[in-house]
Amino acid sequence: MRATNIKWDTDGDLELLQELPTEIEIPVRMTDAEEISDYVSEQTGFCHYGFELAD
């Protein structure tokens, strides 16, 4: 599973937005939405406004 279409919170910094990943691979053991959300932020150090999950 992977997080896609991640809406990063970069305070409008478009240059920084271009450097952040558009997809993040989620470990198989993670199924809880809050745990996945935290994992996505922890991978880059940036908060996000949401994402979609894809297989």
mmCIF file of the N, C-alpha and C atoms, coordinates in Angstrom:
data_MODEL
# 
_entry.id   MODEL 
# 
loop_
_atom_site.group_PDB 
_atom_site.id 
_atom_site.type_symbol 
_atom_site.label_atom_id 
_atom_site.label_alt_id 
_atom_site.label_comp_id 
_atom_site.label_asym_id 
_atom_site.label_entity_id 
_atom_site.label_seq_id 
_atom_site.pdbx_PDB_ins_code 
_atom_site.Cartn_x 
_atom_site.Cartn_y 
_atom_site.Cartn_z 
_atom_site.occupancy 
_atom_site.B_iso_or_equiv 
_atom_site.pdbx_formal_charge 
_atom_site.auth_seq_id 
_atom_site.auth_comp_id 
_atom_site.auth_asym_id 
_atom_site.auth_atom_id 
_atom_site.pdbx_PDB_model_num 
ATOM 1   N N  . MET A 1 1  ? 0.843  -1.165 0.000  1.00 0.00 ? 1  MET A N  1 
ATOM 2   C CA . MET A 1 1  ? 0.000  0.000  0.000  1.00 0.00 ? 1  MET A CA 1 
ATOM 3   C C  . MET A 1 1  ? 0.896  1.238  0.000  1.00 0.00 ? 1  MET A C  1 
ATOM 4   N N  . ARG A 1 2  ? 0.381  2.312  -0.586 1.00 0.00 ? 2  ARG A N  1 
ATOM 5   C CA . ARG A 1 2  ? 1.148  3.554  -0.602 1.00 0.00 ? 2  ARG A CA 1 
ATOM 6   C C  . ARG A 1 2  ? 0.214  4.746  -0.474 1.00 0.00 ? 2  ARG A C  1 
ATOM 7   N N  . ALA A 1 3  ? 0.745  5.801  0.099  1.00 0.00 ? 3  ALA A N  1 
ATOM 8   C CA . ALA A 1 3  ? 0.021  7.067  0.184  1.00 0.00 ? 3  ALA A CA 1 
ATOM 9   C C  . ALA A 1 3  ? 0.324  7.840  -1.099 1.00 0.00 ? 3  ALA A C  1 
ATOM 10  N N  . THR A 1 4  ? -0.716 8.315  -1.769 1.00 0.00 ? 4  THR A N  1 
ATOM 11  C CA . THR A 1 4  ? -0.548 9.083  -3.006 1.00 0.00 ? 4  THR A CA 1 
ATOM 12  C C  . THR A 1 4  ? -1.308 10.396 -2.886 1.00 0.00 ? 4  THR A C  1 
ATOM 13  N N  . ASN A 1 5  ? -1.090 11.290 -3.834 1.00 0.00 ? 5  ASN A N  1 
ATOM 14  C CA . ASN A 1 5  ? -1.770 12.597 -3.847 1.00 0.00 ? 5  ASN A CA 1 
ATOM 15  C C  . ASN A 1 5  ? -1.681 13.276 -2.486 1.00 0.00 ? 5  ASN A C  1 
ATOM 16  N N  . ILE A 1 6  ? -0.482 13.275 -1.926 1.00 0.00 ? 6  ILE A N  1 
ATOM 17  C CA . ILE A 1 6  ? -0.274 13.863 -0.594 1.00 0.00 ? 6  ILE A CA 1 
ATOM 18  C C  . ILE A 1 6  ? -0.356 15.382 -0.711 1.00 0.00 ? 6  ILE A C  1 
ATOM 19  N N  . LYS A 1 7  ? -1.160 15.980 0.144  1.00 0.00 ? 7  LYS A N  1 
ATOM 20  C CA . LYS A 1 7  ? -1.339 17.434 0.164  1.00 0.00 ? 7  LYS A CA 1 
ATOM 21  C C  . LYS A 1 7  ? -0.469 17.998 1.286  1.00 0.00 ? 7  LYS A C  1 
ATOM 22  N N  . TRP A 1 8  ? 0.765  18.331 0.947  1.00 0.00 ? 8  TRP A N  1 
ATOM 23  C CA . TRP A 1 8  ? 1.744  18.801 1.926  1.00 0.00 ? 8  TRP A CA 1 
ATOM 24  C C  . TRP A 1 8  ? 1.437  20.218 2.396  1.00 0.00 ? 8  TRP A C  1 
ATOM 25  N N  . ASP A 1 9  ? 1.719  20.478 3.667  1.00 0.00 ? 9  ASP A N  1 
ATOM 26  C CA . ASP A 1 9  ? 1.578  21.810 4.259  1.00 0.00 ? 9  ASP A CA 1 
ATOM 27  C C  . ASP A 1 9  ? 2.940  22.495 4.198  1.00 0.00 ? 9  ASP A C  1 
ATOM 28  N N  . THR A 1 10 ? 3.136  23.299 3.159  1.00 0.00 ? 10 THR A N  1 
ATOM 29  C CA . THR A 1 10 ? 4.419  23.993 2.984  1.00 0.00 ? 10 THR A CA 1 
ATOM 30  C C  . THR A 1 10 ? 4.265  25.505 3.116  1.00 0.00 ? 10 THR A C  1 
ATOM 31  N N  . ASP A 1 11 ? 3.149  25.960 3.653  1.00 0.00 ? 11 ASP A N  1 
ATOM 32  C CA . ASP A 1 11 ? 2.890  27.397 3.808  1.00 0.00 ? 11 ASP A CA 1 
ATOM 33  C C  . ASP A 1 11 ? 3.059  28.146 2.493  1.00 0.00 ? 11 ASP A C  1 
ATOM 34  N N  . GLY A 1 12 ? 2.674  27.512 1.396  1.00 0.00 ? 12 GLY A N  1 
ATOM 35  C CA . GLY A 1 12 ? 2.718  28.161 0.091  1.00 0.00 ? 12 GLY A CA 1 
ATOM 36  C C  . GLY A 1 12 ? 4.075  28.154 -0.589 1.00 0.00 ? 12 GLY A C  1 
ATOM 37  N N  . ASP A 1 13 ? 5.068  27.506 -0.031 1.00 0.00 ? 13 ASP A N  1 
ATOM 38  C CA . ASP A 1 13 ? 6.401  27.441 -0.628 1.00 0.00 ? 13 ASP A CA 1 
ATOM 39  C C  . ASP A 1 13 ? 6.384  26.414 -1.767 1.00 0.00 ? 13 ASP A C  1 
ATOM 40  N N  . LEU A 1 14 ? 6.212  26.900 -2.985 1.00 0.00 ? 14 LEU A N  1 
ATOM 41  C CA . LEU A 1 14 ? 6.097  26.014 -4.142 1.00 0.00 ? 14 LEU A CA 1 
ATOM 42  C C  . LEU A 1 14 ? 7.402  25.297 -4.467 1.00 0.00 ? 14 LEU A C  1 
ATOM 43  N N  . GLU A 1 15 ? 8.523  25.941 -4.205 1.00 0.00 ? 15 GLU A N  1 
ATOM 44  C CA . GLU A 1 15 ? 9.825  25.316 -4.449 1.00 0.00 ? 15 GLU A CA 1 
ATOM 45  C C  . GLU A 1 15 ? 10.003 24.097 -3.528 1.00 0.00 ? 15 GLU A C  1 
ATOM 46  N N  . LEU A 1 16 ? 9.668  24.261 -2.274 1.00 0.00 ? 16 LEU A N  1 
ATOM 47  C CA . LEU A 1 16 ? 9.749  23.161 -1.319 1.00 0.00 ? 16 LEU A CA 1 
ATOM 48  C C  . LEU A 1 16 ? 8.767  22.060 -1.692 1.00 0.00 ? 16 LEU A C  1 
ATOM 49  N N  . LEU A 1 17 ? 7.588  22.430 -2.115 1.00 0.00 ? 17 LEU A N  1 
ATOM 50  C CA . LEU A 1 17 ? 6.572  21.457 -2.511 1.00 0.00 ? 17 LEU A CA 1 
ATOM 51  C C  . LEU A 1 17 ? 7.079  20.545 -3.619 1.00 0.00 ? 17 LEU A C  1 
ATOM 52  N N  . GLN A 1 18 ? 7.866  21.086 -4.542 1.00 0.00 ? 18 GLN A N  1 
ATOM 53  C CA . GLN A 1 18 ? 8.418  20.294 -5.641 1.00 0.00 ? 18 GLN A CA 1 
ATOM 54  C C  . GLN A 1 18 ? 9.434  19.257 -5.155 1.00 0.00 ? 18 GLN A C  1 
ATOM 55  N N  . GLU A 1 19 ? 10.033 19.498 -3.997 1.00 0.00 ? 19 GLU A N  1 
ATOM 56  C CA . GLU A 1 19 ? 11.054 18.592 -3.467 1.00 0.00 ? 19 GLU A CA 1 
ATOM 57  C C  . GLU A 1 19 ? 10.465 17.440 -2.648 1.00 0.00 ? 19 GLU A C  1 
ATOM 58  N N  . LEU A 1 20 ? 9.230  17.590 -2.199 1.00 0.00 ? 20 LEU A N  1 
ATOM 59  C CA . LEU A 1 20 ? 8.611  16.556 -1.367 1.00 0.00 ? 20 LEU A CA 1 
ATOM 60  C C  . LEU A 1 20 ? 8.054  15.430 -2.232 1.00 0.00 ? 20 LEU A C  1 
ATOM 61  N N  . PRO A 1 21 ? 8.024  14.212 -1.705 1.00 0.00 ? 21 PRO A N  1 
ATOM 62  C CA . PRO A 1 21 ? 7.539  13.076 -2.496 1.00 0.00 ? 21 PRO A CA 1 
ATOM 63  C C  . PRO A 1 21 ? 6.044  13.164 -2.772 1.00 0.00 ? 21 PRO A C  1 
ATOM 64  N N  . THR A 1 22 ? 5.641  12.608 -3.894 1.00 0.00 ? 22 THR A N  1 
ATOM 65  C CA . THR A 1 22 ? 4.219  12.562 -4.238 1.00 0.00 ? 22 THR A CA 1 
ATOM 66  C C  . THR A 1 22 ? 3.598  11.244 -3.781 1.00 0.00 ? 22 THR A C  1 
ATOM 67  N N  . GLU A 1 23 ? 4.450  10.277 -3.461 1.00 0.00 ? 23 GLU A N  1 
ATOM 68  C CA . GLU A 1 23 ? 4.004  8.970  -2.967 1.00 0.00 ? 23 GLU A CA 1 
ATOM 69  C C  . GLU A 1 23 ? 4.954  8.491  -1.874 1.00 0.00 ? 23 GLU A C  1 
ATOM 70  N N  . ILE A 1 24 ? 4.390  7.764  -0.910 1.00 0.00 ? 24 ILE A N  1 
ATOM 71  C CA . ILE A 1 24 ? 5.195  7.153  0.144  1.00 0.00 ? 24 ILE A CA 1 
ATOM 72  C C  . ILE A 1 24 ? 4.686  5.730  0.348  1.00 0.00 ? 24 ILE A C  1 
ATOM 73  N N  . GLU A 1 25 ? 5.598  4.787  0.331  1.00 0.00 ? 25 GLU A N  1 
ATOM 74  C CA . GLU A 1 25 ? 5.257  3.383  0.571  1.00 0.00 ? 25 GLU A CA 1 
ATOM 75  C C  . GLU A 1 25 ? 4.933  3.201  2.058  1.00 0.00 ? 25 GLU A C  1 
ATOM 76  N N  . ILE A 1 26 ? 3.806  2.559  2.337  1.00 0.00 ? 26 ILE A N  1 
ATOM 77  C CA . ILE A 1 26 ? 3.347  2.330  3.707  1.00 0.00 ? 26 ILE A CA 1 
ATOM 78  C C  . ILE A 1 26 ? 3.674  0.884  4.103  1.00 0.00 ? 26 ILE A C  1 
ATOM 79  N N  . PRO A 1 27 ? 4.290  0.682  5.269  1.00 0.00 ? 27 PRO A N  1 
ATOM 80  C CA . PRO A 1 27 ? 4.575  -0.685 5.713  1.00 0.00 ? 27 PRO A CA 1 
ATOM 81  C C  . PRO A 1 27 ? 3.291  -1.520 5.821  1.00 0.00 ? 27 PRO A C  1 
ATOM 82  N N  . VAL A 1 28 ? 3.391  -2.783 5.488  1.00 0.00 ? 28 VAL A N  1 
ATOM 83  C CA . VAL A 1 28 ? 2.240  -3.691 5.466  1.00 0.00 ? 28 VAL A CA 1 
ATOM 84  C C  . VAL A 1 28 ? 1.548  -3.756 6.822  1.00 0.00 ? 28 VAL A C  1 
ATOM 85  N N  . ARG A 1 29 ? 2.300  -3.701 7.888  1.00 0.00 ? 29 ARG A N  1 
ATOM 86  C CA . ARG A 1 29 ? 1.729  -3.852 9.227  1.00 0.00 ? 29 ARG A CA 1 
ATOM 87  C C  . ARG A 1 29 ? 0.832  -2.685 9.633  1.00 0.00 ? 29 ARG A C  1 
ATOM 88  N N  . MET A 1 30 ? 0.894  -1.565 8.929  1.00 0.00 ? 30 MET A N  1 
ATOM 89  C CA . MET A 1 30 ? 0.094  -0.389 9.285  1.00 0.00 ? 30 MET A CA 1 
ATOM 90  C C  . MET A 1 30 ? -1.282 -0.452 8.625  1.00 0.00 ? 30 MET A C  1 
ATOM 91  N N  . THR A 1 31 ? -2.317 -0.345 9.464  1.00 0.00 ? 31 THR A N  1 
ATOM 92  C CA . THR A 1 31 ? -3.682 -0.349 8.948  1.00 0.00 ? 31 THR A CA 1 
ATOM 93  C C  . THR A 1 31 ? -4.515 0.789  9.529  1.00 0.00 ? 31 THR A C  1 
ATOM 94  N N  . ASP A 1 32 ? -4.104 1.324  10.667 1.00 0.00 ? 32 ASP A N  1 
ATOM 95  C CA . ASP A 1 32 ? -4.831 2.393  11.328 1.00 0.00 ? 32 ASP A CA 1 
ATOM 96  C C  . ASP A 1 32 ? -4.586 3.723  10.608 1.00 0.00 ? 32 ASP A C  1 
ATOM 97  N N  . ALA A 1 33 ? -5.656 4.446  10.286 1.00 0.00 ? 33 ALA A N  1 
ATOM 98  C CA . ALA A 1 33 ? -5.550 5.698  9.519  1.00 0.00 ? 33 ALA A CA 1 
ATOM 99  C C  . ALA A 1 33 ? -4.684 6.741  10.218 1.00 0.00 ? 33 ALA A C  1 
ATOM 100 N N  . GLU A 1 34 ? -4.814 6.868  11.525 1.00 0.00 ? 34 GLU A N  1 
ATOM 101 C CA . GLU A 1 34 ? -4.015 7.852  12.263 1.00 0.00 ? 34 GLU A CA 1 
ATOM 102 C C  . GLU A 1 34 ? -2.541 7.473  12.268 1.00 0.00 ? 34 GLU A C  1 
ATOM 103 N N  . GLU A 1 35 ? -2.266 6.185  12.415 1.00 0.00 ? 35 GLU A N  1 
ATOM 104 C CA . GLU A 1 35 ? -0.882 5.704  12.388 1.00 0.00 ? 35 GLU A CA 1 
ATOM 105 C C  . GLU A 1 35 ? -0.256 5.968  11.011 1.00 0.00 ? 35 GLU A C  1 
ATOM 106 N N  . ILE A 1 36 ? -1.007 5.727  9.949  1.00 0.00 ? 36 ILE A N  1 
ATOM 107 C CA . ILE A 1 36 ? -0.516 5.983  8.596  1.00 0.00 ? 36 ILE A CA 1 
ATOM 108 C C  . ILE A 1 36 ? -0.271 7.469  8.399  1.00 0.00 ? 36 ILE A C  1 
ATOM 109 N N  . SER A 1 37 ? -1.184 8.300  8.870  1.00 0.00 ? 37 SER A N  1 
ATOM 110 C CA . SER A 1 37 ? -1.031 9.748  8.754  1.00 0.00 ? 37 SER A CA 1 
ATOM 111 C C  . SER A 1 37 ? 0.249  10.223 9.444  1.00 0.00 ? 37 SER A C  1 
ATOM 112 N N  . ASP A 1 38 ? 0.485  9.730  10.656 1.00 0.00 ? 38 ASP A N  1 
ATOM 113 C CA . ASP A 1 38 ? 1.711  10.086 11.384 1.00 0.00 ? 38 ASP A CA 1 
ATOM 114 C C  . ASP A 1 38 ? 2.944  9.607  10.637 1.00 0.00 ? 38 ASP A C  1 
ATOM 115 N N  . TYR A 1 39 ? 2.880  8.411  10.077 1.00 0.00 ? 39 TYR A N  1 
ATOM 116 C CA . TYR A 1 39 ? 4.012  7.850  9.344  1.00 0.00 ? 39 TYR A CA 1 
ATOM 117 C C  . TYR A 1 39 ? 4.370  8.719  8.135  1.00 0.00 ? 39 TYR A C  1 
ATOM 118 N N  . VAL A 1 40 ? 3.358  9.161  7.400  1.00 0.00 ? 40 VAL A N  1 
ATOM 119 C CA . VAL A 1 40 ? 3.584  10.013 6.230  1.00 0.00 ? 40 VAL A CA 1 
ATOM 120 C C  . VAL A 1 40 ? 4.327  11.287 6.646  1.00 0.00 ? 40 VAL A C  1 
ATOM 121 N N  . SER A 1 41 ? 3.891  11.923 7.716  1.00 0.00 ? 41 SER A N  1 
ATOM 122 C CA . SER A 1 41 ? 4.561  13.142 8.192  1.00 0.00 ? 41 SER A CA 1 
ATOM 123 C C  . SER A 1 41 ? 5.971  12.866 8.684  1.00 0.00 ? 41 SER A C  1 
ATOM 124 N N  . GLU A 1 42 ? 6.149  11.753 9.386  1.00 0.00 ? 42 GLU A N  1 
ATOM 125 C CA . GLU A 1 42 ? 7.463  11.416 9.931  1.00 0.00 ? 42 GLU A CA 1 
ATOM 126 C C  . GLU A 1 42 ? 8.508  11.160 8.848  1.00 0.00 ? 42 GLU A C  1 
ATOM 127 N N  . GLN A 1 43 ? 8.088  10.717 7.678  1.00 0.00 ? 43 GLN A N  1 
ATOM 128 C CA . GLN A 1 43 ? 9.043  10.407 6.606  1.00 0.00 ? 43 GLN A CA 1 
ATOM 129 C C  . GLN A 1 43 ? 9.730  11.651 6.061  1.00 0.00 ? 43 GLN A C  1 
ATOM 130 N N  . THR A 1 44 ? 9.077  12.800 6.149  1.00 0.00 ? 44 THR A N  1 
ATOM 131 C CA . THR A 1 44 ? 9.660  14.025 5.601  1.00 0.00 ? 44 THR A CA 1 
ATOM 132 C C  . THR A 1 44 ? 9.845  15.126 6.635  1.00 0.00 ? 44 THR A C  1 
ATOM 133 N N  . GLY A 1 45 ? 9.151  15.016 7.759  1.00 0.00 ? 45 GLY A N  1 
ATOM 134 C CA . GLY A 1 45 ? 9.205  16.079 8.757  1.00 0.00 ? 45 GLY A CA 1 
ATOM 135 C C  . GLY A 1 45 ? 8.190  17.185 8.474  1.00 0.00 ? 45 GLY A C  1 
ATOM 136 N N  . PHE A 1 46 ? 7.295  16.951 7.515  1.00 0.00 ? 46 PHE A N  1 
ATOM 137 C CA . PHE A 1 46 ? 6.286  17.956 7.175  1.00 0.00 ? 46 PHE A CA 1 
ATOM 138 C C  . PHE A 1 46 ? 4.885  17.425 7.438  1.00 0.00 ? 46 PHE A C  1 
ATOM 139 N N  . CYS A 1 47 ? 4.028  18.314 7.889  1.00 0.00 ? 47 CYS A N  1 
ATOM 140 C CA . CYS A 1 47 ? 2.617  17.959 8.072  1.00 0.00 ? 47 CYS A CA 1 
ATOM 141 C C  . CYS A 1 47 ? 1.931  17.926 6.715  1.00 0.00 ? 47 CYS A C  1 
ATOM 142 N N  . HIS A 1 48 ? 0.745  17.351 6.701  1.00 0.00 ? 48 HIS A N  1 
ATOM 143 C CA . HIS A 1 48 ? -0.018 17.275 5.459  1.00 0.00 ? 48 HIS A CA 1 
ATOM 144 C C  . HIS A 1 48 ? -1.496 17.499 5.768  1.00 0.00 ? 48 HIS A C  1 
ATOM 145 N N  . TYR A 1 49 ? -2.256 17.786 4.707  1.00 0.00 ? 49 TYR A N  1 
ATOM 146 C CA . TYR A 1 49 ? -3.690 17.990 4.834  1.00 0.00 ? 49 TYR A CA 1 
ATOM 147 C C  . TYR A 1 49 ? -4.494 16.762 4.410  1.00 0.00 ? 49 TYR A C  1 
ATOM 148 N N  . GLY A 1 50 ? -3.805 15.724 3.992  1.00 0.00 ? 50 GLY A N  1 
ATOM 149 C CA . GLY A 1 50 ? -4.488 14.513 3.578  1.00 0.00 ? 50 GLY A CA 1 
ATOM 150 C C  . GLY A 1 50 ? -3.756 13.809 2.446  1.00 0.00 ? 50 GLY A C  1 
ATOM 151 N N  . PHE A 1 51 ? -4.261 12.627 2.107  1.00 0.00 ? 51 PHE A N  1 
ATOM 152 C CA . PHE A 1 51 ? -3.677 11.793 1.062  1.00 0.00 ? 51 PHE A CA 1 
ATOM 153 C C  . PHE A 1 51 ? -4.682 10.728 0.698  1.00 0.00 ? 51 PHE A C  1 
ATOM 154 N N  . GLU A 1 52 ? -4.373 9.985  -0.339 1.00 0.00 ? 52 GLU A N  1 
ATOM 155 C CA . GLU A 1 52 ? -5.195 8.839  -0.731 1.00 0.00 ? 52 GLU A CA 1 
ATOM 156 C C  . GLU A 1 52 ? -4.352 7.584  -0.565 1.00 0.00 ? 52 GLU A C  1 
ATOM 157 N N  . LEU A 1 53 ? -5.005 6.457  -0.323 1.00 0.00 ? 53 LEU A N  1 
ATOM 158 C CA . LEU A 1 53 ? -4.291 5.184  -0.226 1.00 0.00 ? 53 LEU A CA 1 
ATOM 159 C C  . LEU A 1 53 ? -4.551 4.371  -1.495 1.00 0.00 ? 53 LEU A C  1 
ATOM 160 N N  . ALA A 1 54 ? -3.479 3.786  -2.008 1.00 0.00 ? 54 ALA A N  1 
ATOM 161 C CA . ALA A 1 54 ? -3.570 2.964  -3.216 1.00 0.00 ? 54 ALA A CA 1 
ATOM 162 C C  . ALA A 1 54 ? -2.802 1.665  -2.979 1.00 0.00 ? 54 ALA A C  1 
ATOM 163 N N  . ASP A 1 55 ? -3.215 0.617  -3.700 1.00 0.00 ? 55 ASP A N  1 
ATOM 164 C CA . ASP A 1 55 ? -2.521 -0.676 -3.599 1.00 0.00 ? 55 ASP A CA 1 
ATOM 165 C C  . ASP A 1 55 ? -1.281 -0.691 -4.444 1.00 0.00 ? 55 ASP A C  1 
# 
